[in-house]
């Protein structure tokens, strides 16, 4: 009889290397996002703000502008202001400063509120337990999962209501994102094209990298719930 011993140690090392590599890729992406957000703020946003001030100065200095000049300057300033708002929105999406400054609760609430304002669906945000700051990698991963889940609702769910909950428990922290939209069959989703994947593989990978598990509850015409539980052990390891 031949006995075959599997090299469990080697397989474990390969698995650890893959996880470490995936983690470095994710953190590299986040660093690039942070850099781009800063570039937007320091570059075109500041240029447009300076343009607005120049327009204000022209309007104040020219007491008798040529016919149509006042309206043209007002329109130009409105365009500049709208562009500033759009760039700031893009920068917040790339790397929300509120996440670093105020933490997970405030940043997810902001994303949910802005999505509700854009799409005109009803939003509910709740926190149970005692909210606390978590290690930066954990907060970042949970925020990105929530951000993607809310974005999916905007783009695909046709929902009337969206509820987000954060629960801080002795054993860890849970994120729930629920909508009453059209839903889908989760088991069918991985076989769809990447453009239709709703970002679920990326959300699942982010959850895995912080030692948590993402569970999707959905069915056609029955809405969708994204459930992520992060065990307390991940807080010390992150």
mmCIF file of the C-alpha atoms, coordinates in Angstrom:
data_MODEL
# 
_entry.id   MODEL 
# 
loop_
_atom_site.group_PDB 
_atom_site.id 
_atom_site.type_symbol 
_atom_site.label_atom_id 
_atom_site.label_alt_id 
_atom_site.label_comp_id 
_atom_site.label_asym_id 
_atom_site.label_entity_id 
_atom_site.label_seq_id 
_atom_site.pdbx_PDB_ins_code 
_atom_site.Cartn_x 
_atom_site.Cartn_y 
_atom_site.Cartn_z 
_atom_site.occupancy 
_atom_site.B_iso_or_equiv 
_atom_site.pdbx_formal_charge 
_atom_site.auth_seq_id 
_atom_site.auth_comp_id 
_atom_site.auth_asym_id 
_atom_site.auth_atom_id 
_atom_site.pdbx_PDB_model_num 
ATOM 1   C CA . UNK A 1 1   ? 0.000   0.000  0.000   1.00 0.00 ? 1   UNK A CA 1 
ATOM 2   C CA . UNK A 1 2   ? 1.330   3.414  -0.945  1.00 0.00 ? 2   UNK A CA 1 
ATOM 3   C CA . UNK A 1 3   ? 0.805   6.296  1.430   1.00 0.00 ? 3   UNK A CA 1 
ATOM 4   C CA . UNK A 1 4   ? 0.926   9.841  0.029   1.00 0.00 ? 4   UNK A CA 1 
ATOM 5   C CA . UNK A 1 5   ? 1.618   12.695 2.414   1.00 0.00 ? 5   UNK A CA 1 
ATOM 6   C CA . UNK A 1 6   ? 0.434   16.114 1.280   1.00 0.00 ? 6   UNK A CA 1 
ATOM 7   C CA . UNK A 1 7   ? 2.798   18.989 1.807   1.00 0.00 ? 7   UNK A CA 1 
ATOM 8   C CA . UNK A 1 8   ? 0.362   20.957 3.926   1.00 0.00 ? 8   UNK A CA 1 
ATOM 9   C CA . UNK A 1 9   ? 3.051   23.394 5.033   1.00 0.00 ? 9   UNK A CA 1 
ATOM 10  C CA . UNK A 1 10  ? 3.945   24.298 1.448   1.00 0.00 ? 10  UNK A CA 1 
ATOM 11  C CA . UNK A 1 11  ? 0.275   24.759 0.549   1.00 0.00 ? 11  UNK A CA 1 
ATOM 12  C CA . UNK A 1 12  ? -0.216  26.955 3.587   1.00 0.00 ? 12  UNK A CA 1 
ATOM 13  C CA . UNK A 1 13  ? 2.782   29.072 2.608   1.00 0.00 ? 13  UNK A CA 1 
ATOM 14  C CA . UNK A 1 14  ? 1.406   29.502 -0.923  1.00 0.00 ? 14  UNK A CA 1 
ATOM 15  C CA . UNK A 1 15  ? -1.956  30.535 0.478   1.00 0.00 ? 15  UNK A CA 1 
ATOM 16  C CA . UNK A 1 16  ? -0.322  33.036 2.842   1.00 0.00 ? 16  UNK A CA 1 
ATOM 17  C CA . UNK A 1 17  ? 1.756   34.486 -0.008  1.00 0.00 ? 17  UNK A CA 1 
ATOM 18  C CA . UNK A 1 18  ? -1.349  34.926 -2.168  1.00 0.00 ? 18  UNK A CA 1 
ATOM 19  C CA . UNK A 1 19  ? -3.189  36.652 0.666   1.00 0.00 ? 19  UNK A CA 1 
ATOM 20  C CA . UNK A 1 20  ? -0.223  38.927 1.334   1.00 0.00 ? 20  UNK A CA 1 
ATOM 21  C CA . UNK A 1 21  ? -0.003  39.769 -2.369  1.00 0.00 ? 21  UNK A CA 1 
ATOM 22  C CA . UNK A 1 22  ? -3.734  40.518 -2.599  1.00 0.00 ? 22  UNK A CA 1 
ATOM 23  C CA . UNK A 1 23  ? -3.482  42.711 0.473   1.00 0.00 ? 23  UNK A CA 1 
ATOM 24  C CA . UNK A 1 24  ? -0.572  44.667 -1.045  1.00 0.00 ? 24  UNK A CA 1 
ATOM 25  C CA . UNK A 1 25  ? -2.520  45.133 -4.281  1.00 0.00 ? 25  UNK A CA 1 
ATOM 26  C CA . UNK A 1 26  ? -5.544  46.489 -2.411  1.00 0.00 ? 26  UNK A CA 1 
ATOM 27  C CA . UNK A 1 27  ? -3.441  48.837 -0.282  1.00 0.00 ? 27  UNK A CA 1 
ATOM 28  C CA . UNK A 1 28  ? -1.562  49.980 -3.382  1.00 0.00 ? 28  UNK A CA 1 
ATOM 29  C CA . UNK A 1 29  ? -4.852  50.818 -5.047  1.00 0.00 ? 29  UNK A CA 1 
ATOM 30  C CA . UNK A 1 30  ? -5.956  52.760 -1.982  1.00 0.00 ? 30  UNK A CA 1 
ATOM 31  C CA . UNK A 1 31  ? -2.702  54.709 -1.910  1.00 0.00 ? 31  UNK A CA 1 
ATOM 32  C CA . UNK A 1 32  ? -3.161  55.592 -5.574  1.00 0.00 ? 32  UNK A CA 1 
ATOM 33  C CA . UNK A 1 33  ? -6.730  56.716 -4.843  1.00 0.00 ? 33  UNK A CA 1 
ATOM 34  C CA . UNK A 1 34  ? -5.464  58.883 -1.991  1.00 0.00 ? 34  UNK A CA 1 
ATOM 35  C CA . UNK A 1 35  ? -2.821  60.405 -4.251  1.00 0.00 ? 35  UNK A CA 1 
ATOM 36  C CA . UNK A 1 36  ? -5.330  61.153 -7.034  1.00 0.00 ? 36  UNK A CA 1 
ATOM 37  C CA . UNK A 1 37  ? -7.780  62.697 -4.577  1.00 0.00 ? 37  UNK A CA 1 
ATOM 38  C CA . UNK A 1 38  ? -5.047  64.972 -3.254  1.00 0.00 ? 38  UNK A CA 1 
ATOM 39  C CA . UNK A 1 39  ? -3.994  65.909 -6.786  1.00 0.00 ? 39  UNK A CA 1 
ATOM 40  C CA . UNK A 1 40  ? -7.582  66.853 -7.663  1.00 0.00 ? 40  UNK A CA 1 
ATOM 41  C CA . UNK A 1 41  ? -7.855  69.000 -4.547  1.00 0.00 ? 41  UNK A CA 1 
ATOM 42  C CA . UNK A 1 42  ? -4.506  70.736 -4.976  1.00 0.00 ? 42  UNK A CA 1 
ATOM 43  C CA . UNK A 1 43  ? -4.743  71.152 -8.758  1.00 0.00 ? 43  UNK A CA 1 
ATOM 44  C CA . UNK A 1 44  ? -7.972  71.721 -10.727 1.00 0.00 ? 44  UNK A CA 1 
ATOM 45  C CA . UNK A 1 45  ? -10.172 72.397 -7.698  1.00 0.00 ? 45  UNK A CA 1 
ATOM 46  C CA . UNK A 1 46  ? -7.921  75.212 -6.484  1.00 0.00 ? 46  UNK A CA 1 
ATOM 47  C CA . UNK A 1 47  ? -7.632  76.592 -10.026 1.00 0.00 ? 47  UNK A CA 1 
ATOM 48  C CA . UNK A 1 48  ? -11.407 76.763 -10.393 1.00 0.00 ? 48  UNK A CA 1 
ATOM 49  C CA . UNK A 1 49  ? -11.806 78.378 -6.976  1.00 0.00 ? 49  UNK A CA 1 
ATOM 50  C CA . UNK A 1 50  ? -9.272  81.019 -8.063  1.00 0.00 ? 50  UNK A CA 1 
ATOM 51  C CA . UNK A 1 51  ? -11.284 81.510 -11.281 1.00 0.00 ? 51  UNK A CA 1 
ATOM 52  C CA . UNK A 1 52  ? -14.446 82.127 -9.239  1.00 0.00 ? 52  UNK A CA 1 
ATOM 53  C CA . UNK A 1 53  ? -12.644 84.782 -7.208  1.00 0.00 ? 53  UNK A CA 1 
ATOM 54  C CA . UNK A 1 54  ? -11.364 86.447 -10.385 1.00 0.00 ? 54  UNK A CA 1 
ATOM 55  C CA . UNK A 1 55  ? -14.907 86.562 -11.775 1.00 0.00 ? 55  UNK A CA 1 
ATOM 56  C CA . UNK A 1 56  ? -16.153 88.108 -8.522  1.00 0.00 ? 56  UNK A CA 1 
ATOM 57  C CA . UNK A 1 57  ? -13.418 90.740 -8.743  1.00 0.00 ? 57  UNK A CA 1 
ATOM 58  C CA . UNK A 1 58  ? -14.358 91.574 -12.341 1.00 0.00 ? 58  UNK A CA 1 
ATOM 59  C CA . UNK A 1 59  ? -18.017 91.977 -11.411 1.00 0.00 ? 59  UNK A CA 1 
ATOM 60  C CA . UNK A 1 60  ? -17.169 94.259 -8.507  1.00 0.00 ? 60  UNK A CA 1 
ATOM 61  C CA . UNK A 1 61  ? -14.660 96.369 -10.466 1.00 0.00 ? 61  UNK A CA 1 
ATOM 62  C CA . UNK A 1 62  ? -16.763 96.908 -13.585 1.00 0.00 ? 62  UNK A CA 1 
ATOM 63  C CA . UNK A 1 63  ? -19.635 99.079 -12.391 1.00 0.00 ? 63  UNK A CA 1 
ATOM 64  C CA . UNK A 1 64  ? -20.979 99.518 -15.941 1.00 0.00 ? 64  UNK A CA 1 
ATOM 65  C CA . UNK A 1 65  ? -20.231 96.307 -17.832 1.00 0.00 ? 65  UNK A CA 1 
ATOM 66  C CA . UNK A 1 66  ? -21.022 95.928 -21.501 1.00 0.00 ? 66  UNK A CA 1 
ATOM 67  C CA . UNK A 1 67  ? -24.435 94.638 -22.479 1.00 0.00 ? 67  UNK A CA 1 
ATOM 68  C CA . UNK A 1 68  ? -24.681 90.963 -21.658 1.00 0.00 ? 68  UNK A CA 1 
ATOM 69  C CA . UNK A 1 69  ? -21.440 90.987 -19.711 1.00 0.00 ? 69  UNK A CA 1 
ATOM 70  C CA . UNK A 1 70  ? -23.009 90.492 -16.278 1.00 0.00 ? 70  UNK A CA 1 
ATOM 71  C CA . UNK A 1 71  ? -25.032 87.520 -17.446 1.00 0.00 ? 71  UNK A CA 1 
ATOM 72  C CA . UNK A 1 72  ? -22.037 85.933 -19.143 1.00 0.00 ? 72  UNK A CA 1 
ATOM 73  C CA . UNK A 1 73  ? -19.878 86.263 -16.036 1.00 0.00 ? 73  UNK A CA 1 
ATOM 74  C CA . UNK A 1 74  ? -22.654 84.878 -13.835 1.00 0.00 ? 74  UNK A CA 1 
ATOM 75  C CA . UNK A 1 75  ? -23.066 81.880 -16.122 1.00 0.00 ? 75  UNK A CA 1 
ATOM 76  C CA . UNK A 1 76  ? -19.313 81.335 -16.188 1.00 0.00 ? 76  UNK A CA 1 
ATOM 77  C CA . UNK A 1 77  ? -19.134 81.395 -12.400 1.00 0.00 ? 77  UNK A CA 1 
ATOM 78  C CA . UNK A 1 78  ? -22.014 78.920 -12.133 1.00 0.00 ? 78  UNK A CA 1 
ATOM 79  C CA . UNK A 1 79  ? -20.198 76.521 -14.486 1.00 0.00 ? 79  UNK A CA 1 
ATOM 80  C CA . UNK A 1 80  ? -17.014 76.829 -12.420 1.00 0.00 ? 80  UNK A CA 1 
ATOM 81  C CA . UNK A 1 81  ? -18.926 76.187 -9.176  1.00 0.00 ? 81  UNK A CA 1 
ATOM 82  C CA . UNK A 1 82  ? -20.631 73.121 -10.639 1.00 0.00 ? 82  UNK A CA 1 
ATOM 83  C CA . UNK A 1 83  ? -17.271 71.782 -11.814 1.00 0.00 ? 83  UNK A CA 1 
ATOM 84  C CA . UNK A 1 84  ? -15.756 72.307 -8.362  1.00 0.00 ? 84  UNK A CA 1 
ATOM 85  C CA . UNK A 1 85  ? -18.652 70.363 -6.817  1.00 0.00 ? 85  UNK A CA 1 
ATOM 86  C CA . UNK A 1 86  ? -18.220 67.503 -9.303  1.00 0.00 ? 86  UNK A CA 1 
ATOM 87  C CA . UNK A 1 87  ? -14.463 67.288 -8.726  1.00 0.00 ? 87  UNK A CA 1 
ATOM 88  C CA . UNK A 1 88  ? -14.925 67.319 -4.959  1.00 0.00 ? 88  UNK A CA 1 
ATOM 89  C CA . UNK A 1 89  ? -17.464 64.505 -5.284  1.00 0.00 ? 89  UNK A CA 1 
ATOM 90  C CA . UNK A 1 90  ? -14.977 62.486 -7.350  1.00 0.00 ? 90  UNK A CA 1 
ATOM 91  C CA . UNK A 1 91  ? -12.225 63.156 -4.802  1.00 0.00 ? 91  UNK A CA 1 
ATOM 92  C CA . UNK A 1 92  ? -14.472 62.022 -1.927  1.00 0.00 ? 92  UNK A CA 1 
ATOM 93  C CA . UNK A 1 93  ? -15.217 58.834 -3.847  1.00 0.00 ? 93  UNK A CA 1 
ATOM 94  C CA . UNK A 1 94  ? -11.529 58.186 -4.387  1.00 0.00 ? 94  UNK A CA 1 
ATOM 95  C CA . UNK A 1 95  ? -10.543 58.756 -0.784  1.00 0.00 ? 95  UNK A CA 1 
ATOM 96  C CA . UNK A 1 96  ? -13.051 60.376 1.602   1.00 0.00 ? 96  UNK A CA 1 
ATOM 97  C CA . UNK A 1 97  ? -11.165 62.529 4.081   1.00 0.00 ? 97  UNK A CA 1 
ATOM 98  C CA . UNK A 1 98  ? -14.091 62.115 6.474   1.00 0.00 ? 98  UNK A CA 1 
ATOM 99  C CA . UNK A 1 99  ? -13.109 58.452 6.896   1.00 0.00 ? 99  UNK A CA 1 
ATOM 100 C CA . UNK A 1 100 ? -9.713  59.453 8.283   1.00 0.00 ? 100 UNK A CA 1 
ATOM 101 C CA . UNK A 1 101 ? -11.067 62.380 10.288  1.00 0.00 ? 101 UNK A CA 1 
ATOM 102 C CA . UNK A 1 102 ? -14.362 61.107 11.730  1.00 0.00 ? 102 UNK A CA 1 
ATOM 103 C CA . UNK A 1 103 ? -14.382 57.369 11.105  1.00 0.00 ? 103 UNK A CA 1 
ATOM 104 C CA . UNK A 1 104 ? -16.601 54.687 9.655   1.00 0.00 ? 104 UNK A CA 1 
ATOM 105 C CA . UNK A 1 105 ? -20.000 55.774 10.970  1.00 0.00 ? 105 UNK A CA 1 
ATOM 106 C CA . UNK A 1 106 ? -19.870 59.331 9.635   1.00 0.00 ? 106 UNK A CA 1 
ATOM 107 C CA . UNK A 1 107 ? -18.382 58.359 6.257   1.00 0.00 ? 107 UNK A CA 1 
ATOM 108 C CA . UNK A 1 108 ? -20.925 55.607 5.487   1.00 0.00 ? 108 UNK A CA 1 
ATOM 109 C CA . UNK A 1 109 ? -23.768 57.884 6.585   1.00 0.00 ? 109 UNK A CA 1 
ATOM 110 C CA . UNK A 1 110 ? -22.494 60.560 4.185   1.00 0.00 ? 110 UNK A CA 1 
ATOM 111 C CA . UNK A 1 111 ? -22.307 58.119 1.244   1.00 0.00 ? 111 UNK A CA 1 
ATOM 112 C CA . UNK A 1 112 ? -25.840 56.868 1.953   1.00 0.00 ? 112 UNK A CA 1 
ATOM 113 C CA . UNK A 1 113 ? -27.292 60.381 2.311   1.00 0.00 ? 113 UNK A CA 1 
ATOM 114 C CA . UNK A 1 114 ? -25.703 61.605 -0.923  1.00 0.00 ? 114 UNK A CA 1 
ATOM 115 C CA . UNK A 1 115 ? -26.950 58.533 -2.829  1.00 0.00 ? 115 UNK A CA 1 
ATOM 116 C CA . UNK A 1 116 ? -30.470 59.057 -1.512  1.00 0.00 ? 116 UNK A CA 1 
ATOM 117 C CA . UNK A 1 117 ? -30.389 62.701 -2.573  1.00 0.00 ? 117 UNK A CA 1 
ATOM 118 C CA . UNK A 1 118 ? -29.243 61.760 -6.079  1.00 0.00 ? 118 UNK A CA 1 
ATOM 119 C CA . UNK A 1 119 ? -31.673 58.898 -6.653  1.00 0.00 ? 119 UNK A CA 1 
ATOM 120 C CA . UNK A 1 120 ? -34.586 60.066 -4.504  1.00 0.00 ? 120 UNK A CA 1 
ATOM 121 C CA . UNK A 1 121 ? -34.920 56.852 -2.523  1.00 0.00 ? 121 UNK A CA 1 
ATOM 122 C CA . UNK A 1 122 ? -35.662 56.777 1.190   1.00 0.00 ? 122 UNK A CA 1 
ATOM 123 C CA . UNK A 1 123 ? -32.662 56.049 3.391   1.00 0.00 ? 123 UNK A CA 1 
ATOM 124 C CA . UNK A 1 124 ? -32.303 54.773 6.941   1.00 0.00 ? 124 UNK A CA 1 
ATOM 125 C CA . UNK A 1 125 ? -29.037 54.621 8.848   1.00 0.00 ? 125 UNK A CA 1 
ATOM 126 C CA . UNK A 1 126 ? -28.718 53.005 12.246  1.00 0.00 ? 126 UNK A CA 1 
ATOM 127 C CA . UNK A 1 127 ? -25.959 52.211 14.730  1.00 0.00 ? 127 UNK A CA 1 
ATOM 128 C CA . UNK A 1 128 ? -26.309 49.763 17.603  1.00 0.00 ? 128 UNK A CA 1 
ATOM 129 C CA . UNK A 1 129 ? -23.823 49.209 20.383  1.00 0.00 ? 129 UNK A CA 1 
ATOM 130 C CA . UNK A 1 130 ? -21.030 51.621 21.245  1.00 0.00 ? 130 UNK A CA 1 
ATOM 131 C CA . UNK A 1 131 ? -19.415 52.956 18.081  1.00 0.00 ? 131 UNK A CA 1 
ATOM 132 C CA . UNK A 1 132 ? -15.626 53.048 18.194  1.00 0.00 ? 132 UNK A CA 1 
ATOM 133 C CA . UNK A 1 133 ? -12.698 53.598 15.869  1.00 0.00 ? 133 UNK A CA 1 
ATOM 134 C CA . UNK A 1 134 ? -11.266 50.446 14.326  1.00 0.00 ? 134 UNK A CA 1 
ATOM 135 C CA . UNK A 1 135 ? -7.853  49.808 12.762  1.00 0.00 ? 135 UNK A CA 1 
ATOM 136 C CA . UNK A 1 136 ? -7.482  51.734 9.506   1.00 0.00 ? 136 UNK A CA 1 
ATOM 137 C CA . UNK A 1 137 ? -7.405  48.654 7.214   1.00 0.00 ? 137 UNK A CA 1 
ATOM 138 C CA . UNK A 1 138 ? -10.643 47.376 8.773   1.00 0.00 ? 138 UNK A CA 1 
ATOM 139 C CA . UNK A 1 139 ? -12.430 50.716 8.500   1.00 0.00 ? 139 UNK A CA 1 
ATOM 140 C CA . UNK A 1 140 ? -11.255 51.138 4.924   1.00 0.00 ? 140 UNK A CA 1 
ATOM 141 C CA . UNK A 1 141 ? -12.390 47.657 3.864   1.00 0.00 ? 141 UNK A CA 1 
ATOM 142 C CA . UNK A 1 142 ? -15.824 47.989 5.496   1.00 0.00 ? 142 UNK A CA 1 
ATOM 143 C CA . UNK A 1 143 ? -16.275 51.464 4.041   1.00 0.00 ? 143 UNK A CA 1 
ATOM 144 C CA . UNK A 1 144 ? -15.419 50.270 0.515   1.00 0.00 ? 144 UNK A CA 1 
ATOM 145 C CA . UNK A 1 145 ? -17.851 47.363 0.836   1.00 0.00 ? 145 UNK A CA 1 
ATOM 146 C CA . UNK A 1 146 ? -20.623 49.694 2.000   1.00 0.00 ? 146 UNK A CA 1 
ATOM 147 C CA . UNK A 1 147 ? -19.774 52.230 -0.722  1.00 0.00 ? 147 UNK A CA 1 
ATOM 148 C CA . UNK A 1 148 ? -19.916 49.572 -3.449  1.00 0.00 ? 148 UNK A CA 1 
ATOM 149 C CA . UNK A 1 149 ? -23.133 48.075 -2.084  1.00 0.00 ? 149 UNK A CA 1 
ATOM 150 C CA . UNK A 1 150 ? -24.831 51.482 -2.062  1.00 0.00 ? 150 UNK A CA 1 
ATOM 151 C CA . UNK A 1 151 ? -23.499 52.227 -5.552  1.00 0.00 ? 151 UNK A CA 1 
ATOM 152 C CA . UNK A 1 152 ? -24.957 48.914 -6.750  1.00 0.00 ? 152 UNK A CA 1 
ATOM 153 C CA . UNK A 1 153 ? -28.342 49.962 -5.404  1.00 0.00 ? 153 UNK A CA 1 
ATOM 154 C CA . UNK A 1 154 ? -28.103 53.237 -7.300  1.00 0.00 ? 154 UNK A CA 1 
ATOM 155 C CA . UNK A 1 155 ? -27.119 51.608 -10.585 1.00 0.00 ? 155 UNK A CA 1 
ATOM 156 C CA . UNK A 1 156 ? -29.083 48.397 -10.615 1.00 0.00 ? 156 UNK A CA 1 
ATOM 157 C CA . UNK A 1 157 ? -31.674 47.876 -7.875  1.00 0.00 ? 157 UNK A CA 1 
ATOM 158 C CA . UNK A 1 158 ? -34.461 50.356 -8.742  1.00 0.00 ? 158 UNK A CA 1 
ATOM 159 C CA . UNK A 1 159 ? -35.102 50.498 -4.998  1.00 0.00 ? 159 UNK A CA 1 
ATOM 160 C CA . UNK A 1 160 ? -37.479 52.758 -3.094  1.00 0.00 ? 160 UNK A CA 1 
ATOM 161 C CA . UNK A 1 161 ? -35.784 52.324 0.284   1.00 0.00 ? 161 UNK A CA 1 
ATOM 162 C CA . UNK A 1 162 ? -32.251 51.540 1.423   1.00 0.00 ? 162 UNK A CA 1 
ATOM 163 C CA . UNK A 1 163 ? -31.263 50.777 5.013   1.00 0.00 ? 163 UNK A CA 1 
ATOM 164 C CA . UNK A 1 164 ? -27.711 50.575 6.329   1.00 0.00 ? 164 UNK A CA 1 
ATOM 165 C CA . UNK A 1 165 ? -26.864 49.332 9.800   1.00 0.00 ? 165 UNK A CA 1 
ATOM 166 C CA . UNK A 1 166 ? -23.647 49.107 11.779  1.00 0.00 ? 166 UNK A CA 1 
ATOM 167 C CA . UNK A 1 167 ? -23.667 46.933 14.880  1.00 0.00 ? 167 UNK A CA 1 
ATOM 168 C CA . UNK A 1 168 ? -20.771 47.104 17.344  1.00 0.00 ? 168 UNK A CA 1 
ATOM 169 C CA . UNK A 1 169 ? -20.829 43.925 19.398  1.00 0.00 ? 169 UNK A CA 1 
ATOM 170 C CA . UNK A 1 170 ? -18.466 42.348 21.948  1.00 0.00 ? 170 UNK A CA 1 
ATOM 171 C CA . UNK A 1 171 ? -17.550 39.703 19.384  1.00 0.00 ? 171 UNK A CA 1 
ATOM 172 C CA . UNK A 1 172 ? -16.991 42.056 16.482  1.00 0.00 ? 172 UNK A CA 1 
ATOM 173 C CA . UNK A 1 173 ? -18.809 44.401 14.121  1.00 0.00 ? 173 UNK A CA 1 
ATOM 174 C CA . UNK A 1 174 ? -21.537 43.790 11.533  1.00 0.00 ? 174 UNK A CA 1 
ATOM 175 C CA . UNK A 1 175 ? -22.459 45.786 8.424   1.00 0.00 ? 175 UNK A CA 1 
ATOM 176 C CA . UNK A 1 176 ? -25.868 45.306 6.819   1.00 0.00 ? 176 UNK A CA 1 
ATOM 177 C CA . UNK A 1 177 ? -26.999 47.015 3.610   1.00 0.00 ? 177 UNK A CA 1 
ATOM 178 C CA . UNK A 1 178 ? -30.626 46.251 2.665   1.00 0.00 ? 178 UNK A CA 1 
ATOM 179 C CA . UNK A 1 179 ? -32.725 47.441 -0.271  1.00 0.00 ? 179 UNK A CA 1 
ATOM 180 C CA . UNK A 1 180 ? -36.206 46.646 -1.557  1.00 0.00 ? 180 UNK A CA 1 
ATOM 181 C CA . UNK A 1 181 ? -35.163 46.604 -5.210  1.00 0.00 ? 181 UNK A CA 1 
ATOM 182 C CA . UNK A 1 182 ? -35.445 44.071 -7.998  1.00 0.00 ? 182 UNK A CA 1 
ATOM 183 C CA . UNK A 1 183 ? -32.946 41.619 -6.484  1.00 0.00 ? 183 UNK A CA 1 
ATOM 184 C CA . UNK A 1 184 ? -31.119 38.847 -8.353  1.00 0.00 ? 184 UNK A CA 1 
ATOM 185 C CA . UNK A 1 185 ? -29.976 35.237 -8.039  1.00 0.00 ? 185 UNK A CA 1 
ATOM 186 C CA . UNK A 1 186 ? -26.611 35.366 -6.202  1.00 0.00 ? 186 UNK A CA 1 
ATOM 187 C CA . UNK A 1 187 ? -25.520 31.972 -7.524  1.00 0.00 ? 187 UNK A CA 1 
ATOM 188 C CA . UNK A 1 188 ? -25.874 33.220 -11.097 1.00 0.00 ? 188 UNK A CA 1 
ATOM 189 C CA . UNK A 1 189 ? -23.933 36.426 -10.622 1.00 0.00 ? 189 UNK A CA 1 
ATOM 190 C CA . UNK A 1 190 ? -20.319 35.105 -10.732 1.00 0.00 ? 190 UNK A CA 1 
ATOM 191 C CA . UNK A 1 191 ? -20.957 33.718 -14.225 1.00 0.00 ? 191 UNK A CA 1 
ATOM 192 C CA . UNK A 1 192 ? -21.980 37.080 -15.620 1.00 0.00 ? 192 UNK A CA 1 
ATOM 193 C CA . UNK A 1 193 ? -19.600 39.353 -17.472 1.00 0.00 ? 193 UNK A CA 1 
ATOM 194 C CA . UNK A 1 194 ? -17.369 41.546 -15.344 1.00 0.00 ? 194 UNK A CA 1 
ATOM 195 C CA . UNK A 1 195 ? -19.312 44.654 -16.353 1.00 0.00 ? 195 UNK A CA 1 
ATOM 196 C CA . UNK A 1 196 ? -22.423 43.050 -14.832 1.00 0.00 ? 196 UNK A CA 1 
ATOM 197 C CA . UNK A 1 197 ? -20.793 41.626 -11.747 1.00 0.00 ? 197 UNK A CA 1 
ATOM 198 C CA . UNK A 1 198 ? -21.883 44.487 -9.476  1.00 0.00 ? 198 UNK A CA 1 
ATOM 199 C CA . UNK A 1 199 ? -18.444 44.490 -7.897  1.00 0.00 ? 199 UNK A CA 1 
ATOM 200 C CA . UNK A 1 200 ? -19.335 41.465 -5.759  1.00 0.00 ? 200 UNK A CA 1 
ATOM 201 C CA . UNK A 1 201 ? -15.995 39.657 -6.248  1.00 0.00 ? 201 UNK A CA 1 
ATOM 202 C CA . UNK A 1 202 ? -14.098 42.737 -5.099  1.00 0.00 ? 202 UNK A CA 1 
ATOM 203 C CA . UNK A 1 203 ? -16.379 43.172 -2.080  1.00 0.00 ? 203 UNK A CA 1 
ATOM 204 C CA . UNK A 1 204 ? -15.926 39.504 -1.174  1.00 0.00 ? 204 UNK A CA 1 
ATOM 205 C CA . UNK A 1 205 ? -12.142 39.760 -1.476  1.00 0.00 ? 205 UNK A CA 1 
ATOM 206 C CA . UNK A 1 206 ? -11.992 42.879 0.697   1.00 0.00 ? 206 UNK A CA 1 
ATOM 207 C CA . UNK A 1 207 ? -14.019 41.085 3.378   1.00 0.00 ? 207 UNK A CA 1 
ATOM 208 C CA . UNK A 1 208 ? -11.737 38.058 3.184   1.00 0.00 ? 208 UNK A CA 1 
ATOM 209 C CA . UNK A 1 209 ? -8.580  40.154 3.574   1.00 0.00 ? 209 UNK A CA 1 
ATOM 210 C CA . UNK A 1 210 ? -9.731  41.440 6.986   1.00 0.00 ? 210 UNK A CA 1 
ATOM 211 C CA . UNK A 1 211 ? -10.762 37.999 8.215   1.00 0.00 ? 211 UNK A CA 1 
ATOM 212 C CA . UNK A 1 212 ? -14.492 38.431 7.652   1.00 0.00 ? 212 UNK A CA 1 
ATOM 213 C CA . UNK A 1 213 ? -17.093 36.879 5.383   1.00 0.00 ? 213 UNK A CA 1 
ATOM 214 C CA . UNK A 1 214 ? -19.561 38.557 3.066   1.00 0.00 ? 214 UNK A CA 1 
ATOM 215 C CA . UNK A 1 215 ? -22.966 36.906 2.673   1.00 0.00 ? 215 UNK A CA 1 
ATOM 216 C CA . UNK A 1 216 ? -25.510 37.935 0.034   1.00 0.00 ? 216 UNK A CA 1 
ATOM 217 C CA . UNK A 1 217 ? -29.228 37.365 0.525   1.00 0.00 ? 217 UNK A CA 1 
ATOM 218 C CA . UNK A 1 218 ? -31.245 38.137 -2.605  1.00 0.00 ? 218 UNK A CA 1 
ATOM 219 C CA . UNK A 1 219 ? -33.896 36.832 -4.973  1.00 0.00 ? 219 UNK A CA 1 
ATOM 220 C CA . UNK A 1 220 ? -35.693 38.318 -7.989  1.00 0.00 ? 220 UNK A CA 1 
ATOM 221 C CA . UNK A 1 221 ? -38.185 40.982 -6.910  1.00 0.00 ? 221 UNK A CA 1 
ATOM 222 C CA . UNK A 1 222 ? -37.245 40.419 -3.252  1.00 0.00 ? 222 UNK A CA 1 
ATOM 223 C CA . UNK A 1 223 ? -34.513 42.987 -2.704  1.00 0.00 ? 223 UNK A CA 1 
ATOM 224 C CA . UNK A 1 224 ? -30.947 42.393 -1.580  1.00 0.00 ? 224 UNK A CA 1 
ATOM 225 C CA . UNK A 1 225 ? -29.102 42.285 1.731   1.00 0.00 ? 225 UNK A CA 1 
ATOM 226 C CA . UNK A 1 226 ? -25.327 42.485 2.039   1.00 0.00 ? 226 UNK A CA 1 
ATOM 227 C CA . UNK A 1 227 ? -24.179 41.074 5.397   1.00 0.00 ? 227 UNK A CA 1 
ATOM 228 C CA . UNK A 1 228 ? -20.583 41.405 6.586   1.00 0.00 ? 228 UNK A CA 1 
ATOM 229 C CA . UNK A 1 229 ? -19.425 40.338 10.036  1.00 0.00 ? 229 UNK A CA 1 
ATOM 230 C CA . UNK A 1 230 ? -15.921 41.305 11.138  1.00 0.00 ? 230 UNK A CA 1 
ATOM 231 C CA . UNK A 1 231 ? -14.789 39.294 14.180  1.00 0.00 ? 231 UNK A CA 1 
ATOM 232 C CA . UNK A 1 232 ? -13.033 41.112 16.992  1.00 0.00 ? 232 UNK A CA 1 
ATOM 233 C CA . UNK A 1 233 ? -9.908  39.066 16.292  1.00 0.00 ? 233 UNK A CA 1 
ATOM 234 C CA . UNK A 1 234 ? -9.497  41.006 13.035  1.00 0.00 ? 234 UNK A CA 1 
ATOM 235 C CA . UNK A 1 235 ? -9.210  44.285 14.946  1.00 0.00 ? 235 UNK A CA 1 
ATOM 236 C CA . UNK A 1 236 ? -5.972  43.226 16.590  1.00 0.00 ? 236 UNK A CA 1 
ATOM 237 C CA . UNK A 1 237 ? -4.575  41.559 13.501  1.00 0.00 ? 237 UNK A CA 1 
ATOM 238 C CA . UNK A 1 238 ? -5.216  44.480 11.164  1.00 0.00 ? 238 UNK A CA 1 
# 
